[in-house]
């Protein structure tokens, strides 16, 4: 999960799903399992409506927005 932050994780899960769909790439089986595991962990920590909203927000991020958001804490 995104550094122990389920809200951040939900946004990034949504962004990664949308970006993969946009370029027509499927996750490899091992990566799919990791994605599903991260999604399940995130679902366990958030209310359903919050999860759905955050994933949808992530799906609407541009590639640049998603990358900036994903790496912003690493630069501090």
PyMOL commands that set and color helices and strands:
alter all, ss='L'
color gray80, all
select helices_A, chain A and resi 2-4+6-23+29-45+48-59+63-75
alter helices_A, ss='H'
color red, helices_A
deselect
rebuild
show_as cartoon
